Amino acid sequence: MVCLGNICRSPLAEGILRTKAEQLNLEIEVDSAGTSNYHIGECPDIRTIRNARNHKIDLSKLKARQFTVKDFDSFDVIMVMDASNYSDVISLARNENDKKKVELILNRVYPNANMSVPDPYFGGEDGFENVFTILNNACEVIVNSLIKK
């Protein structure tokens, strides 16, 4: 899961997907990163932590990190939150195989629509709840696709 700073959208997506996978006993590795280096080593935004906690998801132990080329080797799928993140990650791809791993997360819910998960950072609490709802729906589609495999 990749967003800009790895403090709002991507750690929330990581927490949601990890929780859903654990509830279904799916053995998958889930991680998150940011395309920027703005918040390396920081915890998620307190509003993100609080929102997740309201949904019984604990993000308090997560620390922001920057996406690196090594992530292409570590993960089968790299889900990004918006077009800017997509471009930033694709720019690091070494080959077509790397590029094929990258997708906009909302394309799982709305195929080929190329919609973005809004960044709630400069908004209020409602923005964080809206992002939770959006990512929860996307992660539900993701786990359902894994069950069918």
C-alpha positions in Angstrom: 0.0 0.0 0.0 1.6 3.3 -1.1 0.6 6.9 -0.6 2.6 10.2 -0.4 3.8 10.3 3.2 2.8 6.9 4.6 0.9 8.5 7.5 -2.7 8.6 6.5 -4.0 6.5 3.6 -1.5 3.7 3.1 -1.1 2.8 6.8 -4.8 2.7 7.1 -5.1 0.4 4.0 -2.3 -1.8 5.5 -4.2 -2.1 8.8 -7.5 -2.8 7.2 -6.2 -5.4 4.8 -4.1 -7.1 7.5 -7.1 -7.3 9.9 -9.4 -8.7 7.2 -6.7 -11.3 6.2 -6.2 -12.4 9.8 -9.9 -12.7 10.4 -10.0 -15.1 7.4 -6.8 -16.9 8.3 -5.2 -15.8 5.0 -1.4 -15.8 5.1 -0.4 -12.7 3.2 2.3 -10.1 3.8 0.9 -6.6 4.0 3.1 -3.4 4.3 2.8 0.2 3.5 5.2 3.0 2.3 5.2 6.5 1.1 6.7 7.9 -2.1 8.2 10.8 -0.2 10.7 10.9 2.6 8.7 13.5 4.6 7.7 11.3 7.5 10.2 8.4 7.7 10.2 6.9 11.1 7.0 8.7 12.2 3.8 7.0 13.5 0.7 7.5 11.4 -1.2 10.7 11.8 -3.0 10.7 15.1 -6.3 11.2 13.3 -5.6 8.1 11.3 -4.7 6.1 14.4 -7.9 7.3 16.1 -10.1 6.5 13.2 -8.7 3.0 12.8 -9.0 2.4 16.6 -12.7 3.3 16.3 -13.0 0.4 13.9 -10.9 -1.9 16.2 -7.7 -1.7 14.1 -4.4 -0.9 15.8 -2.0 1.2 13.8 0.0 2.5 16.8 3.1 0.3 16.1 3.5 1.3 12.4 6.3 3.6 11.3 6.4 5.5 8.0 9.0 4.4 5.5 9.8 5.4 1.9 9.0 3.1 -1.0 12.2 1.6 -2.6 13.1 -0.4 -5.6 13.5 -3.4 -3.3 9.8 -3.4 -2.8 9.3 -4.7 -6.3 11.2 -7.8 -5.3 9.4 -8.1 -1.9 5.8 -7.8 -3.1 3.6 -9.4 -5.8 1.2 -6.4 -5.9 1.8 -2.8 -5.1 -1.4 -0.8 -4.6 -1.2 3.0 -4.8 -3.7 5.6 -3.6 -3.7 8.1 -6.5 -2.2 8.9 -9.9 0.7 10.9 -8.5 1.7 7.9 -6.3 1.3 5.7 -9.4 3.6 7.8 -11.5 6.2 8.0 -8.7 6.3 4.2 -8.2 6.3 3.5 -11.9 9.3 5.8 -12.3 11.3 3.5 -10.1 10.3 0.3 -12.0 13.2 -1.5 -13.5 11.3 -3.4 -16.1 7.8 -4.4 -17.4 7.4 -7.0 -14.7 7.8 -4.3 -12.0 5.3 -2.1 -13.8 2.7 -4.9 -13.9 2.7 -5.1 -10.1 1.5 -1.5 -9.7 -2.1 -0.6 -9.6 -4.5 2.0 -8.3 -6.3 0.4 -5.3 -9.7 1.7 -6.3 -9.4 -0.1 -9.7 -10.3 -3.2 -7.6 -13.7 -1.7 -6.8 -14.1 0.3 -10.0 -12.2 -1.5 -12.8 -10.3 0.9 -15.1 -11.8 4.0 -13.5 -8.4 5.2 -12.2 -10.0 6.9 -9.2 -8.0 8.3 -6.4 -8.4 7.8 -2.6 -8.7 11.3 -1.3 -5.9 12.5 1.0 -7.6 13.4 4.3 -4.6 15.2 5.8 -5.9 18.8 5.4 -9.5 17.9 6.1 -11.5 17.2 9.2 -12.5 14.0 11.0 -15.2 13.3 8.3 -12.4 13.0 5.7 -10.7 10.3 7.7 -13.9 8.4 8.1 -14.7 8.7 4.4 -11.2 7.3 3.5 -11.8 4.4 5.9 -15.0 3.6 4.2 -13.4 3.8 0.7 -10.4 1.6 1.8 -12.5 -0.8 3.7 -14.6 -1.5 0.6 -11.4 -1.9 -1.6 -9.8 -4.3 1.0 -13.0 -6.3 1.1 -12.8 -6.8 -2.7 -9.1 -7.7 -2.3 -9.6 -10.4 0.3 -12.5 -11.9 -1.6 -10.3 -12.2 -4.6 -7.7 -14.0 -2.5 -10.3 -16.5 -1.1 -11.3 -17.4 -4.7 -7.7 -18.4 -5.6 
